């Protein structure tokens, strides 16, 4: 929804305040709004990343750490996973879950900017981002940074809401976004606001084919996408070339 903002900085401030407002209920609302499918989608994204046992993974815009945990389950105790997010409130939830034993100990949560990742080139076997690409100021720059820090032959993976094209999913999805999400919004926070905006931003984002083209544009190869629940979400996977 770039047209709603006068600058990238204005969008960044809005996203910061939005996620701070919903951090405490973010996990629950994800379950409600995806009909309890989000955990399964994250595990599929982690599997498609091809992250090896003992490998190193990066989860960008990690939020409360659910996709980060799915990566940690793949690498095992000998591997390492970094979860990066720019929002301190979301990271506080992730760290509390880790202290309670709900997230793996080998995850290192850090605060940082997805537009300028604080890691050297060729550091990770995979870089993932879950439900965050549409909310960053410049998604191409984020994908370029993710590609930079991934090793040759490694993967860049995006799990994101998408656009169903078939009947009856397309009209059902429109009804869900326009009618049901504002009701969920009011019930959860007492006013129409963050969740309705996030749902609208999903509809304004790229289609599956358009995002695939961006993956190729930044130099990723063997790009594929996998529709989830009729295309209401999709996982995109691209490989960093060996040369």
N, C-alpha and C positions, 0 to 999 in steps of 0.2 A: 504494500500500500504506500509506495514511495510518494504518491501524489498528496498524501495527507501531511507530509513533512516538508518544511522549507529547506532543510539541510540534513546531512548525515548525522551531525551532532545532535540535532533536535530529535531525530529518530532514536539515537542511542540513549538519550536521557529518558525518552518515553518508555523504551524497552526496559531500562533499569528500574524505573518506578513500577512498571507493570509486574515484573517478575518478583520484585520485593513484596508487592501487595499480595501475591498469590503463593509465595514460597511454602507457607505452612500447610496449604491444602493442595499443592500441585500434584502430588502422587495420587491422591484420592480422586481429584477431578479428571486426571488422565484416564483412570479406570472407568469413571462414569461416562466420559465423552467418547471413549472408544469401545464401549460395551465390554470392558475388561479384556480387550485384545492387545493393549499396548505392550504388556510383558512378552507375549508371544512374538510380536513384531520385532522387539528389540533383540530377542534371542536369535531370530532369523537373520537380522542384520549382522549380528556378531558372527554367526556361522558363515555368512556370505563373505565376510571380511577375510576369511582364510587365515586368520591369526593363529600361528602355530603354538603348540605347547612350549612353554619356556620363552615365548617371544615377548615383544614390547609393543604395547598398544597405546594410542592416544585417543581420548574422547573429547572432542571440542564442543563447547557449549553444553557441558555435561549436566548442568542443572543439579538435581538431587541425586545423581549417580546411578540411575537404573541401567542405562546402556553401558556405562562404565563397568558395572558389576557383571553384565553379560560378557564383556571382554575378559574380565578377571577370571571368570569361570573357565574360559577357554585356555588361558595361558597357564593356569595352575600356580602352585606355590613357587615354582622356579622362574616364573615370568614376572613382568612388571606392567602396570597400567597407570597412566596419568589421566586424571580428569581435570579439564580446564574450563573455567567459567569466569565471566567478568562480574557476576552478581554475588556479593558477599552473603546475602540472605539465603540464596539457593545453596551455596557452598556450606553454609552453617547447618542446613538440614542434612546435606550429604555427610558431613563429618559427624553429626550426631548419630545418624544411622550406622556409620562405621564404628563408632564407640559402642553402640548397642549390639554389635556383631551381625548386623543385617547386610553389611557390605564388607568385602574382603579387605584384609589387612594390607595386602600388597598394592592397594590403590593409593596413589599420592594425589591428593586434591590440591590444586593451586589456583590462585586468582590470576587471570591474565586476559589479554585481548586476542580474540580469534583473528583479527585483521593483521596482527604482527606477533606470530607465535614465538615465545621465548625459548626456542630450541634450535640446535644446529641442523644443517642439512642432513638428510638420510639417517635420521635417528630412530624411526619407528617402523615396524612391519606393517602397520595399518593406522589410518587416521579416520575416525568416524565422527559423524555429527547427527544427532537425533532431534528432529523437530526444532531446529535452530536456524537453518540456512535462510529461511524466508525473513527472519527477524534481524539479521545483521545489516549494517549499513551498506556493505558491498559484498554480495555473495560470491562474485567471481574472485575477488581478492582473498576471501577466506578459503576458497577451493585451491587457489594458487599456493597459499601458505600450507595447507594440508598436504598438497603434492610435494612441496619443497622438503618437508620434514620426514616424508616417507622414503624408505629405501627403494632402490631400483627393483622392480618386480613386486613391490608391495601394493596395497590397495587403498583407495579412497572411497569411503562409503557414506552415503546420505540416506537416512530414513526421514521421510518428510510427508506431510499431508499432500494430496495430489488431486487430480480432477477426473472423476469417473466420466466416461463418455457414453456408456451403453444404457439403454432403457431396461429396467426402471431405475437403475442406480443414480443416473444423473438428476432426474427430478426429485427423487427421494433425498439426495444429498443437499440439493438446494433448499428443500423444505426444512431439513434438519438445521442447516446453518441459519436460515432466515427466521425460522419460527421457534425451534426448540432450544437452540443455544442461548438466545437472550433470556429465556425462562430459567435455564440452568444458571446463567450468570446472576440473575436477581436472587435466586434461592441461595446461591453460594456466598455472595458478597453484599447482597442487599441493594444492589443497583446494577443497571446495565453498564458494562464496562470491559474489563480485561479479556474475558473469555469470548465475548461476542467479537471484540476486535481481533483476537487471535484467529477466530474462525473466518472472519472476513479476509484477513491477510492471507490465509491459505488459498482462498478462491482467487485472489489477485496474483498469486505466484505462478511460476512457470508450469506448463504441462509436462508430462513425462518425456515426450519427445524433445521439447525445448530444453529441459535440463540435461538430457543426454547430449544434446548438441553442445552445451556449455562445457560439459566434461571433456568432450573431444577437443573443443576450442582451446582449452588450457593445456592440452597435450597428453591427456590420459588415453589409454588404448583399451581394446576389448570391453568397451562400455556396454553394460546391460542394465535393464531395470526390471523389477519384479513387482507387479501390482498386488496390493493387499486389499481384501474385502471389496473387490470389484473396482479398485482404483481410487478409493477414498484416501489411501496412502500408498506410497511406493518406496522401494529401496533401489537406489542407484549405486552401481559398483563400477569403478574404473581402475585400471592397473597403471602404475608408473612404468614407463619404458625402461629397458635395461641400459639403453644408451641415450 
